[in-house]
């Protein structure tokens, strides 16, 4: 990578790690994206191109911009997201046209962990409308999941084949630009406390 590109990435990192700023990306100077998908987030019939770029060992940058200079210029933006080391692609287009962004870590110590957010354009802003999290405990062969609908506040937390919690939360959708400083959904954090070591021993004895 050229010195210029390195300098631009350092500058992007400085901006990206500020809680009050959004990274400024010079697309002509950036390296090739890790992945690009096309979608129509706002349903106006014009495509947006969403790309993910490697930034450093903690974060990636996701850019959403009009495809071939068309589409809604309101969505010409870049966002900081956690680095993805899971066994999923970072970007996925869902059947209804929403965008899903994944991150996590595969085989990191005791756990496989994966998180994702569902993204949609609402009222001229790109928002996170859903949050999903899962982890697999490799010792007990147990899979724990939490799925939160941030439009309705409905949440489902499960220990695979053993336990299911149907919950509600006051947590709601928020701008994608706030993802790098957002906290893990409290409804998931509280529900996960149930699945401690004693729970694992009792419910997954063959682990």
mmCIF file of the C-alpha atoms, coordinates in Angstrom:
data_MODEL
# 
_entry.id   MODEL 
# 
loop_
_atom_site.group_PDB 
_atom_site.id 
_atom_site.type_symbol 
_atom_site.label_atom_id 
_atom_site.label_alt_id 
_atom_site.label_comp_id 
_atom_site.label_asym_id 
_atom_site.label_entity_id 
_atom_site.label_seq_id 
_atom_site.pdbx_PDB_ins_code 
_atom_site.Cartn_x 
_atom_site.Cartn_y 
_atom_site.Cartn_z 
_atom_site.occupancy 
_atom_site.B_iso_or_equiv 
_atom_site.pdbx_formal_charge 
_atom_site.auth_seq_id 
_atom_site.auth_comp_id 
_atom_site.auth_asym_id 
_atom_site.auth_atom_id 
_atom_site.pdbx_PDB_model_num 
ATOM 1   C CA . UNK A 1 1   ? 0.000   0.000   0.000   1.00 0.00 ? 1   UNK A CA 1 
ATOM 2   C CA . UNK A 1 2   ? 1.365   3.433   -0.884  1.00 0.00 ? 2   UNK A CA 1 
ATOM 3   C CA . UNK A 1 3   ? 2.469   5.962   1.728   1.00 0.00 ? 3   UNK A CA 1 
ATOM 4   C CA . UNK A 1 4   ? -0.435  8.197   0.684   1.00 0.00 ? 4   UNK A CA 1 
ATOM 5   C CA . UNK A 1 5   ? -2.975  5.450   1.332   1.00 0.00 ? 5   UNK A CA 1 
ATOM 6   C CA . UNK A 1 6   ? -1.383  4.707   4.701   1.00 0.00 ? 6   UNK A CA 1 
ATOM 7   C CA . UNK A 1 7   ? -1.599  8.347   5.680   1.00 0.00 ? 7   UNK A CA 1 
ATOM 8   C CA . UNK A 1 8   ? -5.234  8.496   4.620   1.00 0.00 ? 8   UNK A CA 1 
ATOM 9   C CA . UNK A 1 9   ? -6.060  5.427   6.675   1.00 0.00 ? 9   UNK A CA 1 
ATOM 10  C CA . UNK A 1 10  ? -4.339  6.930   9.726   1.00 0.00 ? 10  UNK A CA 1 
ATOM 11  C CA . UNK A 1 11  ? -6.344  10.102  9.237   1.00 0.00 ? 11  UNK A CA 1 
ATOM 12  C CA . UNK A 1 12  ? -9.510  8.056   8.891   1.00 0.00 ? 12  UNK A CA 1 
ATOM 13  C CA . UNK A 1 13  ? -8.706  6.200   12.108  1.00 0.00 ? 13  UNK A CA 1 
ATOM 14  C CA . UNK A 1 14  ? -8.244  9.465   13.988  1.00 0.00 ? 14  UNK A CA 1 
ATOM 15  C CA . UNK A 1 15  ? -11.673 10.618  12.871  1.00 0.00 ? 15  UNK A CA 1 
ATOM 16  C CA . UNK A 1 16  ? -13.291 7.225   13.284  1.00 0.00 ? 16  UNK A CA 1 
ATOM 17  C CA . UNK A 1 17  ? -12.333 6.810   16.919  1.00 0.00 ? 17  UNK A CA 1 
ATOM 18  C CA . UNK A 1 18  ? -13.872 10.130  17.924  1.00 0.00 ? 18  UNK A CA 1 
ATOM 19  C CA . UNK A 1 19  ? -17.342 9.819   19.433  1.00 0.00 ? 19  UNK A CA 1 
ATOM 20  C CA . UNK A 1 20  ? -18.407 13.034  17.704  1.00 0.00 ? 20  UNK A CA 1 
ATOM 21  C CA . UNK A 1 21  ? -17.115 12.523  14.183  1.00 0.00 ? 21  UNK A CA 1 
ATOM 22  C CA . UNK A 1 22  ? -17.693 10.412  11.118  1.00 0.00 ? 22  UNK A CA 1 
ATOM 23  C CA . UNK A 1 23  ? -14.719 9.295   8.990   1.00 0.00 ? 23  UNK A CA 1 
ATOM 24  C CA . UNK A 1 24  ? -14.039 11.265  5.817   1.00 0.00 ? 24  UNK A CA 1 
ATOM 25  C CA . UNK A 1 25  ? -13.109 8.878   3.022   1.00 0.00 ? 25  UNK A CA 1 
ATOM 26  C CA . UNK A 1 26  ? -11.240 9.761   -0.185  1.00 0.00 ? 26  UNK A CA 1 
ATOM 27  C CA . UNK A 1 27  ? -12.579 6.935   -2.361  1.00 0.00 ? 27  UNK A CA 1 
ATOM 28  C CA . UNK A 1 28  ? -9.945  7.389   -5.093  1.00 0.00 ? 28  UNK A CA 1 
ATOM 29  C CA . UNK A 1 29  ? -7.153  6.899   -2.580  1.00 0.00 ? 29  UNK A CA 1 
ATOM 30  C CA . UNK A 1 30  ? -8.689  4.075   -0.570  1.00 0.00 ? 30  UNK A CA 1 
ATOM 31  C CA . UNK A 1 31  ? -7.612  0.452   -1.101  1.00 0.00 ? 31  UNK A CA 1 
ATOM 32  C CA . UNK A 1 32  ? -10.007 -1.994  -2.720  1.00 0.00 ? 32  UNK A CA 1 
ATOM 33  C CA . UNK A 1 33  ? -12.982 -2.916  -0.513  1.00 0.00 ? 33  UNK A CA 1 
ATOM 34  C CA . UNK A 1 34  ? -13.158 -6.280  1.203   1.00 0.00 ? 34  UNK A CA 1 
ATOM 35  C CA . UNK A 1 35  ? -16.759 -6.677  0.028   1.00 0.00 ? 35  UNK A CA 1 
ATOM 36  C CA . UNK A 1 36  ? -19.392 -4.683  -1.872  1.00 0.00 ? 36  UNK A CA 1 
ATOM 37  C CA . UNK A 1 37  ? -23.137 -5.283  -2.186  1.00 0.00 ? 37  UNK A CA 1 
ATOM 38  C CA . UNK A 1 38  ? -25.877 -3.355  -3.976  1.00 0.00 ? 38  UNK A CA 1 
ATOM 39  C CA . UNK A 1 39  ? -29.224 -2.529  -2.420  1.00 0.00 ? 39  UNK A CA 1 
ATOM 40  C CA . UNK A 1 40  ? -32.018 0.042   -2.490  1.00 0.00 ? 40  UNK A CA 1 
ATOM 41  C CA . UNK A 1 41  ? -32.287 1.025   1.164   1.00 0.00 ? 41  UNK A CA 1 
ATOM 42  C CA . UNK A 1 42  ? -34.816 3.810   0.691   1.00 0.00 ? 42  UNK A CA 1 
ATOM 43  C CA . UNK A 1 43  ? -36.936 2.101   -1.980  1.00 0.00 ? 43  UNK A CA 1 
ATOM 44  C CA . UNK A 1 44  ? -36.574 4.912   -4.534  1.00 0.00 ? 44  UNK A CA 1 
ATOM 45  C CA . UNK A 1 45  ? -35.659 2.514   -7.345  1.00 0.00 ? 45  UNK A CA 1 
ATOM 46  C CA . UNK A 1 46  ? -32.008 3.627   -7.432  1.00 0.00 ? 46  UNK A CA 1 
ATOM 47  C CA . UNK A 1 47  ? -29.222 1.417   -6.115  1.00 0.00 ? 47  UNK A CA 1 
ATOM 48  C CA . UNK A 1 48  ? -26.782 2.247   -3.364  1.00 0.00 ? 48  UNK A CA 1 
ATOM 49  C CA . UNK A 1 49  ? -23.390 0.518   -3.175  1.00 0.00 ? 49  UNK A CA 1 
ATOM 50  C CA . UNK A 1 50  ? -22.377 -0.606  0.309   1.00 0.00 ? 50  UNK A CA 1 
ATOM 51  C CA . UNK A 1 51  ? -18.715 -1.513  0.793   1.00 0.00 ? 51  UNK A CA 1 
ATOM 52  C CA . UNK A 1 52  ? -16.567 -2.564  3.723   1.00 0.00 ? 52  UNK A CA 1 
ATOM 53  C CA . UNK A 1 53  ? -12.914 -1.515  4.067   1.00 0.00 ? 53  UNK A CA 1 
ATOM 54  C CA . UNK A 1 54  ? -10.359 -2.810  6.565   1.00 0.00 ? 54  UNK A CA 1 
ATOM 55  C CA . UNK A 1 55  ? -9.263  -0.026  8.905   1.00 0.00 ? 55  UNK A CA 1 
ATOM 56  C CA . UNK A 1 56  ? -7.227  -1.464  11.781  1.00 0.00 ? 56  UNK A CA 1 
ATOM 57  C CA . UNK A 1 57  ? -7.239  -4.381  14.221  1.00 0.00 ? 57  UNK A CA 1 
ATOM 58  C CA . UNK A 1 58  ? -10.435 -3.193  15.937  1.00 0.00 ? 58  UNK A CA 1 
ATOM 59  C CA . UNK A 1 59  ? -12.598 -1.493  13.323  1.00 0.00 ? 59  UNK A CA 1 
ATOM 60  C CA . UNK A 1 60  ? -13.678 -1.575  9.689   1.00 0.00 ? 60  UNK A CA 1 
ATOM 61  C CA . UNK A 1 61  ? -15.322 1.212   7.714   1.00 0.00 ? 61  UNK A CA 1 
ATOM 62  C CA . UNK A 1 62  ? -18.614 0.647   5.893   1.00 0.00 ? 62  UNK A CA 1 
ATOM 63  C CA . UNK A 1 63  ? -19.438 3.121   3.143   1.00 0.00 ? 63  UNK A CA 1 
ATOM 64  C CA . UNK A 1 64  ? -22.866 3.618   1.597   1.00 0.00 ? 64  UNK A CA 1 
ATOM 65  C CA . UNK A 1 65  ? -22.964 5.711   -1.554  1.00 0.00 ? 65  UNK A CA 1 
ATOM 66  C CA . UNK A 1 66  ? -25.005 6.059   -4.756  1.00 0.00 ? 66  UNK A CA 1 
ATOM 67  C CA . UNK A 1 67  ? -24.174 3.379   -7.326  1.00 0.00 ? 67  UNK A CA 1 
ATOM 68  C CA . UNK A 1 68  ? -22.731 4.852   -10.542 1.00 0.00 ? 68  UNK A CA 1 
ATOM 69  C CA . UNK A 1 69  ? -23.478 8.423   -9.411  1.00 0.00 ? 69  UNK A CA 1 
ATOM 70  C CA . UNK A 1 70  ? -27.189 7.743   -9.043  1.00 0.00 ? 70  UNK A CA 1 
ATOM 71  C CA . UNK A 1 71  ? -29.465 7.342   -6.051  1.00 0.00 ? 71  UNK A CA 1 
ATOM 72  C CA . UNK A 1 72  ? -30.102 9.486   -3.014  1.00 0.00 ? 72  UNK A CA 1 
ATOM 73  C CA . UNK A 1 73  ? -27.111 11.644  -2.074  1.00 0.00 ? 73  UNK A CA 1 
ATOM 74  C CA . UNK A 1 74  ? -28.342 11.635  1.524   1.00 0.00 ? 74  UNK A CA 1 
ATOM 75  C CA . UNK A 1 75  ? -26.790 8.181   1.774   1.00 0.00 ? 75  UNK A CA 1 
ATOM 76  C CA . UNK A 1 76  ? -23.272 9.135   0.624   1.00 0.00 ? 76  UNK A CA 1 
ATOM 77  C CA . UNK A 1 77  ? -21.667 8.402   3.983   1.00 0.00 ? 77  UNK A CA 1 
ATOM 78  C CA . UNK A 1 78  ? -19.200 6.253   5.923   1.00 0.00 ? 78  UNK A CA 1 
ATOM 79  C CA . UNK A 1 79  ? -19.568 4.509   9.265   1.00 0.00 ? 79  UNK A CA 1 
ATOM 80  C CA . UNK A 1 80  ? -17.244 2.798   11.722  1.00 0.00 ? 80  UNK A CA 1 
ATOM 81  C CA . UNK A 1 81  ? -18.150 -0.827  12.556  1.00 0.00 ? 81  UNK A CA 1 
ATOM 82  C CA . UNK A 1 82  ? -16.389 -3.475  14.678  1.00 0.00 ? 82  UNK A CA 1 
ATOM 83  C CA . UNK A 1 83  ? -13.917 -5.701  12.823  1.00 0.00 ? 83  UNK A CA 1 
ATOM 84  C CA . UNK A 1 84  ? -15.376 -8.940  11.504  1.00 0.00 ? 84  UNK A CA 1 
ATOM 85  C CA . UNK A 1 85  ? -13.472 -12.164 12.232  1.00 0.00 ? 85  UNK A CA 1 
ATOM 86  C CA . UNK A 1 86  ? -16.548 -14.382 12.249  1.00 0.00 ? 86  UNK A CA 1 
ATOM 87  C CA . UNK A 1 87  ? -17.441 -17.055 9.681   1.00 0.00 ? 87  UNK A CA 1 
ATOM 88  C CA . UNK A 1 88  ? -20.031 -14.718 8.064   1.00 0.00 ? 88  UNK A CA 1 
ATOM 89  C CA . UNK A 1 89  ? -19.465 -12.144 5.340   1.00 0.00 ? 89  UNK A CA 1 
ATOM 90  C CA . UNK A 1 90  ? -19.642 -8.641  6.790   1.00 0.00 ? 90  UNK A CA 1 
ATOM 91  C CA . UNK A 1 91  ? -22.462 -7.522  4.476   1.00 0.00 ? 91  UNK A CA 1 
ATOM 92  C CA . UNK A 1 92  ? -25.678 -9.377  3.642   1.00 0.00 ? 92  UNK A CA 1 
ATOM 93  C CA . UNK A 1 93  ? -28.749 -8.232  1.720   1.00 0.00 ? 93  UNK A CA 1 
ATOM 94  C CA . UNK A 1 94  ? -31.939 -9.605  3.251   1.00 0.00 ? 94  UNK A CA 1 
ATOM 95  C CA . UNK A 1 95  ? -34.950 -10.738 1.246   1.00 0.00 ? 95  UNK A CA 1 
ATOM 96  C CA . UNK A 1 96  ? -36.859 -7.539  2.089   1.00 0.00 ? 96  UNK A CA 1 
ATOM 97  C CA . UNK A 1 97  ? -33.977 -5.338  0.899   1.00 0.00 ? 97  UNK A CA 1 
ATOM 98  C CA . UNK A 1 98  ? -32.624 -4.428  4.327   1.00 0.00 ? 98  UNK A CA 1 
ATOM 99  C CA . UNK A 1 99  ? -28.883 -4.542  4.935   1.00 0.00 ? 99  UNK A CA 1 
ATOM 100 C CA . UNK A 1 100 ? -27.323 -6.730  7.625   1.00 0.00 ? 100 UNK A CA 1 
ATOM 101 C CA . UNK A 1 101 ? -23.832 -6.009  8.974   1.00 0.00 ? 101 UNK A CA 1 
ATOM 102 C CA . UNK A 1 102 ? -21.948 -8.781  10.809  1.00 0.00 ? 102 UNK A CA 1 
ATOM 103 C CA . UNK A 1 103 ? -18.928 -8.875  13.085  1.00 0.00 ? 103 UNK A CA 1 
ATOM 104 C CA . UNK A 1 104 ? -17.516 -11.302 15.612  1.00 0.00 ? 104 UNK A CA 1 
ATOM 105 C CA . UNK A 1 105 ? -14.766 -13.822 16.206  1.00 0.00 ? 105 UNK A CA 1 
ATOM 106 C CA . UNK A 1 106 ? -14.624 -17.472 15.149  1.00 0.00 ? 106 UNK A CA 1 
ATOM 107 C CA . UNK A 1 107 ? -12.921 -19.890 17.567  1.00 0.00 ? 107 UNK A CA 1 
ATOM 108 C CA . UNK A 1 108 ? -11.616 -17.173 19.876  1.00 0.00 ? 108 UNK A CA 1 
ATOM 109 C CA . UNK A 1 109 ? -10.786 -19.142 22.991  1.00 0.00 ? 109 UNK A CA 1 
ATOM 110 C CA . UNK A 1 110 ? -13.781 -20.863 24.522  1.00 0.00 ? 110 UNK A CA 1 
ATOM 111 C CA . UNK A 1 111 ? -16.398 -19.174 22.318  1.00 0.00 ? 111 UNK A CA 1 
ATOM 112 C CA . UNK A 1 112 ? -17.537 -18.593 18.762  1.00 0.00 ? 112 UNK A CA 1 
ATOM 113 C CA . UNK A 1 113 ? -19.243 -15.188 18.835  1.00 0.00 ? 113 UNK A CA 1 
ATOM 114 C CA . UNK A 1 114 ? -21.237 -13.326 16.170  1.00 0.00 ? 114 UNK A CA 1 
ATOM 115 C CA . UNK A 1 115 ? -23.188 -10.079 16.293  1.00 0.00 ? 115 UNK A CA 1 
ATOM 116 C CA . UNK A 1 116 ? -25.116 -8.272  13.582  1.00 0.00 ? 116 UNK A CA 1 
ATOM 117 C CA . UNK A 1 117 ? -27.319 -5.249  13.057  1.00 0.00 ? 117 UNK A CA 1 
ATOM 118 C CA . UNK A 1 118 ? -30.151 -4.861  10.573  1.00 0.00 ? 118 UNK A CA 1 
ATOM 119 C CA . UNK A 1 119 ? -30.040 -1.527  8.748   1.00 0.00 ? 119 UNK A CA 1 
ATOM 120 C CA . UNK A 1 120 ? -32.754 0.375   6.894   1.00 0.00 ? 120 UNK A CA 1 
ATOM 121 C CA . UNK A 1 121 ? -33.329 3.925   5.632   1.00 0.00 ? 121 UNK A CA 1 
ATOM 122 C CA . UNK A 1 122 ? -36.045 5.711   7.583   1.00 0.00 ? 122 UNK A CA 1 
ATOM 123 C CA . UNK A 1 123 ? -36.972 9.403   7.385   1.00 0.00 ? 123 UNK A CA 1 
ATOM 124 C CA . UNK A 1 124 ? -33.899 10.148  5.294   1.00 0.00 ? 124 UNK A CA 1 
ATOM 125 C CA . UNK A 1 125 ? -31.509 8.539   7.798   1.00 0.00 ? 125 UNK A CA 1 
ATOM 126 C CA . UNK A 1 126 ? -29.763 5.168   7.877   1.00 0.00 ? 126 UNK A CA 1 
ATOM 127 C CA . UNK A 1 127 ? -30.839 3.471   11.095  1.00 0.00 ? 127 UNK A CA 1 
ATOM 128 C CA . UNK A 1 128 ? -30.199 0.277   13.007  1.00 0.00 ? 128 UNK A CA 1 
ATOM 129 C CA . UNK A 1 129 ? -33.600 -1.389  13.428  1.00 0.00 ? 129 UNK A CA 1 
ATOM 130 C CA . UNK A 1 130 ? -32.520 -4.808  14.719  1.00 0.00 ? 130 UNK A CA 1 
ATOM 131 C CA . UNK A 1 131 ? -29.707 -6.330  16.759  1.00 0.00 ? 131 UNK A CA 1 
ATOM 132 C CA . UNK A 1 132 ? -28.775 -10.019 16.856  1.00 0.00 ? 132 UNK A CA 1 
ATOM 133 C CA . UNK A 1 133 ? -26.127 -11.710 18.949  1.00 0.00 ? 133 UNK A CA 1 
ATOM 134 C CA . UNK A 1 134 ? -25.043 -15.299 19.445  1.00 0.00 ? 134 UNK A CA 1 
ATOM 135 C CA . UNK A 1 135 ? -22.260 -17.234 21.046  1.00 0.00 ? 135 UNK A CA 1 
ATOM 136 C CA . UNK A 1 136 ? -21.375 -20.911 21.071  1.00 0.00 ? 136 UNK A CA 1 
ATOM 137 C CA . UNK A 1 137 ? -19.760 -22.303 24.201  1.00 0.00 ? 137 UNK A CA 1 
ATOM 138 C CA . UNK A 1 138 ? -17.276 -24.814 22.838  1.00 0.00 ? 138 UNK A CA 1 
ATOM 139 C CA . UNK A 1 139 ? -16.941 -26.653 26.159  1.00 0.00 ? 139 UNK A CA 1 
ATOM 140 C CA . UNK A 1 140 ? -20.648 -27.444 26.520  1.00 0.00 ? 140 UNK A CA 1 
ATOM 141 C CA . UNK A 1 141 ? -21.640 -27.349 22.827  1.00 0.00 ? 141 UNK A CA 1 
ATOM 142 C CA . UNK A 1 142 ? -24.277 -24.791 23.809  1.00 0.00 ? 142 UNK A CA 1 
ATOM 143 C CA . UNK A 1 143 ? -25.523 -22.007 21.537  1.00 0.00 ? 143 UNK A CA 1 
ATOM 144 C CA . UNK A 1 144 ? -27.025 -18.879 23.126  1.00 0.00 ? 144 UNK A CA 1 
ATOM 145 C CA . UNK A 1 145 ? -28.810 -16.272 20.986  1.00 0.00 ? 145 UNK A CA 1 
ATOM 146 C CA . UNK A 1 146 ? -30.480 -12.905 21.468  1.00 0.00 ? 146 UNK A CA 1 
ATOM 147 C CA . UNK A 1 147 ? -32.581 -11.174 18.813  1.00 0.00 ? 147 UNK A CA 1 
ATOM 148 C CA . UNK A 1 148 ? -33.954 -7.656  19.385  1.00 0.00 ? 148 UNK A CA 1 
ATOM 149 C CA . UNK A 1 149 ? -36.451 -5.828  17.177  1.00 0.00 ? 149 UNK A CA 1 
ATOM 150 C CA . UNK A 1 150 ? -35.586 -2.186  17.808  1.00 0.00 ? 150 UNK A CA 1 
ATOM 151 C CA . UNK A 1 151 ? -38.773 -0.982  16.106  1.00 0.00 ? 151 UNK A CA 1 
ATOM 152 C CA . UNK A 1 152 ? -41.134 -2.824  18.470  1.00 0.00 ? 152 UNK A CA 1 
ATOM 153 C CA . UNK A 1 153 ? -38.935 -3.582  21.481  1.00 0.00 ? 153 UNK A CA 1 
ATOM 154 C CA . UNK A 1 154 ? -39.606 -7.319  21.217  1.00 0.00 ? 154 UNK A CA 1 
ATOM 155 C CA . UNK A 1 155 ? -36.709 -9.604  22.128  1.00 0.00 ? 155 UNK A CA 1 
ATOM 156 C CA . UNK A 1 156 ? -36.161 -13.362 22.140  1.00 0.00 ? 156 UNK A CA 1 
ATOM 157 C CA . UNK A 1 157 ? -33.288 -14.966 24.033  1.00 0.00 ? 157 UNK A CA 1 
ATOM 158 C CA . UNK A 1 158 ? -32.639 -18.693 23.722  1.00 0.00 ? 158 UNK A CA 1 
ATOM 159 C CA . UNK A 1 159 ? -30.351 -21.445 24.876  1.00 0.00 ? 159 UNK A CA 1 
ATOM 160 C CA . UNK A 1 160 ? -30.565 -23.834 21.953  1.00 0.00 ? 160 UNK A CA 1 
ATOM 161 C CA . UNK A 1 161 ? -33.007 -26.742 22.600  1.00 0.00 ? 161 UNK A CA 1 
ATOM 162 C CA . UNK A 1 162 ? -33.161 -25.929 26.323  1.00 0.00 ? 162 UNK A CA 1 
ATOM 163 C CA . UNK A 1 163 ? -34.561 -22.520 27.234  1.00 0.00 ? 163 UNK A CA 1 
ATOM 164 C CA . UNK A 1 164 ? -36.427 -19.586 25.656  1.00 0.00 ? 164 UNK A CA 1 
ATOM 165 C CA . UNK A 1 165 ? -37.136 -16.126 27.085  1.00 0.00 ? 165 UNK A CA 1 
ATOM 166 C CA . UNK A 1 166 ? -39.669 -13.830 25.373  1.00 0.00 ? 166 UNK A CA 1 
ATOM 167 C CA . UNK A 1 167 ? -38.924 -10.297 26.559  1.00 0.00 ? 167 UNK A CA 1 
ATOM 168 C CA . UNK A 1 168 ? -39.556 -6.625  25.843  1.00 0.00 ? 168 UNK A CA 1 
ATOM 169 C CA . UNK A 1 169 ? -37.271 -3.604  26.057  1.00 0.00 ? 169 UNK A CA 1 
ATOM 170 C CA . UNK A 1 170 ? -37.512 0.161   25.833  1.00 0.00 ? 170 UNK A CA 1 
ATOM 171 C CA . UNK A 1 171 ? -34.421 0.210   23.611  1.00 0.00 ? 171 UNK A CA 1 
ATOM 172 C CA . UNK A 1 172 ? -35.194 1.520   20.124  1.00 0.00 ? 172 UNK A CA 1 
ATOM 173 C CA . UNK A 1 173 ? -33.605 2.149   16.729  1.00 0.00 ? 173 UNK A CA 1 
ATOM 174 C CA . UNK A 1 174 ? -30.699 4.565   16.415  1.00 0.00 ? 174 UNK A CA 1 
ATOM 175 C CA . UNK A 1 175 ? -28.500 5.973   13.615  1.00 0.00 ? 175 UNK A CA 1 
ATOM 176 C CA . UNK A 1 176 ? -25.880 3.674   12.096  1.00 0.00 ? 176 UNK A CA 1 
ATOM 177 C CA . UNK A 1 177 ? -23.350 6.460   12.708  1.00 0.00 ? 177 UNK A CA 1 
ATOM 178 C CA . UNK A 1 178 ? -23.672 5.760   16.454  1.00 0.00 ? 178 UNK A CA 1 
ATOM 179 C CA . UNK A 1 179 ? -22.757 2.061   16.200  1.00 0.00 ? 179 UNK A CA 1 
ATOM 180 C CA . UNK A 1 180 ? -19.100 2.481   17.193  1.00 0.00 ? 180 UNK A CA 1 
ATOM 181 C CA . UNK A 1 181 ? -20.133 4.052   20.510  1.00 0.00 ? 181 UNK A CA 1 
ATOM 182 C CA . UNK A 1 182 ? -23.364 2.103   21.078  1.00 0.00 ? 182 UNK A CA 1 
ATOM 183 C CA . UNK A 1 183 ? -23.656 -0.348  23.957  1.00 0.00 ? 183 UNK A CA 1 
ATOM 184 C CA . UNK A 1 184 ? -24.645 -4.007  23.780  1.00 0.00 ? 184 UNK A CA 1 
ATOM 185 C CA . UNK A 1 185 ? -28.449 -4.234  24.188  1.00 0.00 ? 185 UNK A CA 1 
ATOM 186 C CA . UNK A 1 186 ? -29.235 -4.295  27.881  1.00 0.00 ? 186 UNK A CA 1 
ATOM 187 C CA . UNK A 1 187 ? -32.050 -6.787  27.344  1.00 0.00 ? 187 UNK A CA 1 
ATOM 188 C CA . UNK A 1 188 ? -29.509 -9.292  25.976  1.00 0.00 ? 188 UNK A CA 1 
ATOM 189 C CA . UNK A 1 189 ? -26.960 -8.572  28.694  1.00 0.00 ? 189 UNK A CA 1 
ATOM 190 C CA . UNK A 1 190 ? -29.513 -9.097  31.469  1.00 0.00 ? 190 UNK A CA 1 
ATOM 191 C CA . UNK A 1 191 ? -30.968 -12.264 29.933  1.00 0.00 ? 191 UNK A CA 1 
ATOM 192 C CA . UNK A 1 192 ? -27.531 -13.795 29.315  1.00 0.00 ? 192 UNK A CA 1 
ATOM 193 C CA . UNK A 1 193 ? -26.832 -13.705 33.067  1.00 0.00 ? 193 UNK A CA 1 
ATOM 194 C CA . UNK A 1 194 ? -29.165 -16.706 33.375  1.00 0.00 ? 194 UNK A CA 1 
ATOM 195 C CA . UNK A 1 195 ? -26.800 -18.895 31.383  1.00 0.00 ? 195 UNK A CA 1 
ATOM 196 C CA . UNK A 1 196 ? -24.019 -19.224 33.930  1.00 0.00 ? 196 UNK A CA 1 
ATOM 197 C CA . UNK A 1 197 ? -21.751 -22.193 34.635  1.00 0.00 ? 197 UNK A CA 1 
ATOM 198 C CA . UNK A 1 198 ? -24.353 -23.902 36.824  1.00 0.00 ? 198 UNK A CA 1 
ATOM 199 C CA . UNK A 1 199 ? -26.944 -23.628 34.037  1.00 0.00 ? 199 UNK A CA 1 
ATOM 200 C CA . UNK A 1 200 ? -24.501 -25.143 31.552  1.00 0.00 ? 200 UNK A CA 1 
ATOM 201 C CA . UNK A 1 201 ? -23.624 -28.088 33.809  1.00 0.00 ? 201 UNK A CA 1 
ATOM 202 C CA . UNK A 1 202 ? -27.276 -28.831 34.518  1.00 0.00 ? 202 UNK A CA 1 
ATOM 203 C CA . UNK A 1 203 ? -28.614 -28.497 30.977  1.00 0.00 ? 203 UNK A CA 1 
ATOM 204 C CA . UNK A 1 204 ? -25.670 -29.629 28.854  1.00 0.00 ? 204 UNK A CA 1 
ATOM 205 C CA . UNK A 1 205 ? -24.223 -32.538 30.856  1.00 0.00 ? 205 UNK A CA 1 
ATOM 206 C CA . UNK A 1 206 ? -22.603 -34.132 27.819  1.00 0.00 ? 206 UNK A CA 1 
ATOM 207 C CA . UNK A 1 207 ? -20.545 -31.005 27.070  1.00 0.00 ? 207 UNK A CA 1 
# 
